[in-house]
Amino acid sequence: MTTKLKTFLFCLHCNQETEHTIIYKGEYLEYIKCNICQNEIKISREKLVEIYTADFIDRVLTKPHRLTEEIKRDLSGFLKSIPIRILTKPYRLAKELGDILHQEKK
């Protein structure tokens, strides 16, 4: 999922506070662009994939603990939701990965 935010930041090229556009791919910063001078600070795709991979591995390794906590909190809710979650998880992972790997179409 790509998220686009507009905010005011200090631009080193304009030497003043200007409106900037910040683009996130999922939870990860992709680039920041000054709306006045068009100067852009971009995160490399390779670095984005490296960070995403480390985060993904961490999520996989902590999944058993998170599921155990969920079962302890609400067993019946867990049992009701698990069939749908098992069916939709491959789609959700593919969508998340696609958002990280594909460049936003302009």
Phi and psi in degrees as GROMACS dihedral restraints (atoms count N, CA, C in turn):
[ dihedral_restraints ]
;  ai    aj    ak    al  type     phi  dphi    fc
    3     4     5     6     1   -97.5    20    10
    4     5     6     7     1   131.4    20    10
    6     7     8     9     1  -118.8    20    10
    7     8     9    10     1   133.3    20    10
    9    10    11    12     1  -116.8    20    10
   10    11    12    13     1   124.0    20    10
   12    13    14    15     1  -122.0    20    10
   13    14    15    16     1   147.4    20    10
   15    16    17    18     1  -117.3    20    10
   16    17    18    19     1   133.8    20    10
   18    19    20    21     1  -154.0    20    10
   19    20    21    22     1   168.0    20    10
   21    22    23    24     1  -100.0    20    10
   22    23    24    25     1   125.6    20    10
   24    25    26    27     1  -133.8    20    10
   25    26    27    28     1   162.2    20    10
   27    28    29    30     1   -80.7    20    10
   28    29    30    31     1   122.7    20    10
   30    31    32    33     1   -95.4    20    10
   31    32    33    34     1   125.7    20    10
   33    34    35    36     1   -69.9    20    10
   34    35    36    37     1   -26.3    20    10
   36    37    38    39     1   -81.4    20    10
   37    38    39    40     1   -40.9    20    10
   39    40    41    42     1   -80.4    20    10
   40    41    42    43     1   -20.5    20    10
   42    43    44    45     1    60.0    20    10
   43    44    45    46     1    37.2    20    10
   45    46    47    48     1  -160.3    20    10
   46    47    48    49     1   168.8    20    10
   48    49    50    51     1   -79.5    20    10
   49    50    51    52     1   122.8    20    10
   51    52    53    54     1  -134.1    20    10
   52    53    54    55     1   166.6    20    10
   54    55    56    57     1   -74.5    20    10
   55    56    57    58     1   135.2    20    10
   57    58    59    60     1  -124.8    20    10
   58    59    60    61     1   153.8    20    10
   60    61    62    63     1  -108.4    20    10
   61    62    63    64     1   129.2    20    10
   63    64    65    66     1  -114.3    20    10
   64    65    66    67     1   128.3    20    10
   66    67    68    69     1  -114.5    20    10
   67    68    69    70     1   127.0    20    10
   69    70    71    72     1  -111.9    20    10
   70    71    72    73     1   139.3    20    10
   72    73    74    75     1  -106.1    20    10
   73    74    75    76     1   108.2    20    10
   75    76    77    78     1    65.6    20    10
   76    77    78    79     1  -123.8    20    10
   78    79    80    81     1   -95.4    20    10
   79    80    81    82     1     0.3    20    10
   81    82    83    84     1  -106.8    20    10
   82    83    84    85     1   136.6    20    10
   84    85    86    87     1   -67.5    20    10
   85    86    87    88     1   127.8    20    10
   87    88    89    90     1  -100.2    20    10
   88    89    90    91     1   -51.9    20    10
   90    91    92    93     1  -160.7    20    10
   91    92    93    94     1   162.9    20    10
   93    94    95    96     1  -126.0    20    10
   94    95    96    97     1   131.8    20    10
   96    97    98    99     1  -131.0    20    10
   97    98    99   100     1   130.8    20    10
   99   100   101   102     1   -74.6    20    10
  100   101   102   103     1   130.0    20    10
  102   103   104   105     1   -79.1    20    10
  103   104   105   106     1   -10.4    20    10
  105   106   107   108     1   -92.4    20    10
  106   107   108   109     1   -61.3    20    10
  108   109   110   111     1   -92.8    20    10
  109   110   111   112     1    -6.6    20    10
  111   112   113   114     1    67.7    20    10
  112   113   114   115     1    11.6    20    10
  114   115   116   117     1   -64.2    20    10
  115   116   117   118     1   136.7    20    10
  117   118   119   120     1  -127.6    20    10
  118   119   120   121     1   133.2    20    10
  120   121   122   123     1  -107.4    20    10
  121   122   123   124     1   116.0    20    10
  123   124   125   126     1  -115.8    20    10
  124   125   126   127     1   140.4    20    10
  126   127   128   129     1   -90.1    20    10
  127   128   129   130     1   130.4    20    10
  129   130   131   132     1   -65.0    20    10
  130   131   132   133     1   146.5    20    10
  132   133   134   135     1   -60.3    20    10
  133   134   135   136     1   -38.9    20    10
  135   136   137   138     1   -63.3    20    10
  136   137   138   139     1   -42.2    20    10
  138   139   140   141     1   -66.7    20    10
  139   140   141   142     1   -39.8    20    10
  141   142   143   144     1   -60.5    20    10
  142   143   144   145     1   -45.1    20    10
  144   145   146   147     1   -66.3    20    10
  145   146   147   148     1   -38.4    20    10
  147   148   149   150     1   -62.2    20    10
  148   149   150   151     1   -45.5    20    10
  150   151   152   153     1   -66.3    20    10
  151   152   153   154     1   -43.8    20    10
  153   154   155   156     1   -61.1    20    10
  154   155   156   157     1   -42.4    20    10
  156   157   158   159     1   -61.9    20    10
  157   158   159   160     1   -44.6    20    10
  159   160   161   162     1   -62.3    20    10
  160   161   162   163     1   -42.3    20    10
  162   163   164   165     1   -65.0    20    10
  163   164   165   166     1   -41.6    20    10
  165   166   167   168     1   -62.4    20    10
  166   167   168   169     1   -44.3    20    10
  168   169   170   171     1   -61.2    20    10
  169   170   171   172     1   -42.8    20    10
  171   172   173   174     1   -61.3    20    10
  172   173   174   175     1   -41.6    20    10
  174   175   176   177     1   -64.6    20    10
  175   176   177   178     1   -39.5    20    10
  177   178   179   180     1   -64.6    20    10
  178   179   180   181     1   -44.1    20    10
  180   181   182   183     1   -68.9    20    10
  181   182   183   184     1   -28.4    20    10
  183   184   185   186     1   -94.3    20    10
  184   185   186   187     1    -3.9    20    10
  186   187   188   189     1   -58.8    20    10
  187   188   189   190     1   -45.7    20    10
  189   190   191   192     1   -57.4    20    10
  190   191   192   193     1   -41.6    20    10
  192   193   194   195     1   -65.4    20    10
  193   194   195   196     1   -43.8    20    10
  195   196   197   198     1   -64.3    20    10
  196   197   198   199     1   -38.5    20    10
  198   199   200   201     1   -66.4    20    10
  199   200   201   202     1   -41.2    20    10
  201   202   203   204     1   -60.3    20    10
  202   203   204   205     1   -43.8    20    10
  204   205   206   207     1   -63.6    20    10
  205   206   207   208     1   -40.0    20    10
  207   208   209   210     1   -64.5    20    10
  208   209   210   211     1   -40.7    20    10
  210   211   212   213     1   -63.6    20    10
  211   212   213   214     1   -42.0    20    10
  213   214   215   216     1   -63.6    20    10
  214   215   216   217     1   -38.1    20    10
  216   217   218   219     1   -71.5    20    10
  217   218   219   220     1   -43.3    20    10
  219   220   221   222     1  -156.5    20    10
  220   221   222   223     1    85.2    20    10
  222   223   224   225     1   -62.9    20    10
  223   224   225   226     1   -46.1    20    10
  225   226   227   228     1   -65.8    20    10
  226   227   228   229     1   -39.7    20    10
  228   229   230   231     1   -63.7    20    10
  229   230   231   232     1   -38.7    20    10
  231   232   233   234     1   -63.6    20    10
  232   233   234   235     1   -47.7    20    10
  234   235   236   237     1   -63.7    20    10
  235   236   237   238     1   -34.3    20    10
  237   238   239   240     1   -71.3    20    10
  238   239   240   241     1   -35.6    20    10
  240   241   242   243     1   -88.1    20    10
  241   242   243   244     1   -21.2    20    10
  243   244   245   246     1   -61.7    20    10
  244   245   246   247     1   -39.8    20    10
  246   247   248   249     1   -60.9    20    10
  247   248   249   250     1   -43.6    20    10
  249   250   251   252     1   -67.0    20    10
  250   251   252   253     1   -40.8    20    10
  252   253   254   255     1   -62.9    20    10
  253   254   255   256     1   -39.1    20    10
  255   256   257   258     1   -64.8    20    10
  256   257   258   259     1   -39.5    20    10
  258   259   260   261     1   -72.2    20    10
  259   260   261   262     1   -36.3    20    10
  261   262   263   264     1   -91.6    20    10
  262   263   264   265     1   -13.4    20    10
  264   265   266   267     1   -59.1    20    10
  265   266   267   268     1   -45.0    20    10
  267   268   269   270     1   -58.4    20    10
  268   269   270   271     1   -40.7    20    10
  270   271   272   273     1   -64.4    20    10
  271   272   273   274     1   -45.2    20    10
  273   274   275   276     1   -63.2    20    10
  274   275   276   277     1   -40.4    20    10
  276   277   278   279     1   -66.2    20    10
  277   278   279   280     1   -42.5    20    10
  279   280   281   282     1   -63.2    20    10
  280   281   282   283     1   -41.0    20    10
  282   283   284   285     1   -64.7    20    10
  283   284   285   286     1   -44.5    20    10
  285   286   287   288     1   -61.4    20    10
  286   287   288   289     1   -46.4    20    10
  288   289   290   291     1   -64.7    20    10
  289   290   291   292     1   -41.4    20    10
  291   292   293   294     1   -61.0    20    10
  292   293   294   295     1   -40.5    20    10
  294   295   296   297     1   -63.4    20    10
  295   296   297   298     1   -37.3    20    10
  297   298   299   300     1   -72.4    20    10
  298   299   300   301     1   -40.9    20    10
  300   301   302   303     1   -83.9    20    10
  301   302   303   304     1   -29.2    20    10
  303   304   305   306     1   -91.6    20    10
  304   305   306   307     1   138.4    20    10
  306   307   308   309     1   -75.1    20    10
  307   308   309   310     1   145.0    20    10
  309   310   311   312     1   -66.8    20    10
  310   311   312   313     1   132.7    20    10
  312   313   314   315     1   -77.6    20    10
  313   314   315   316     1   133.1    20    10
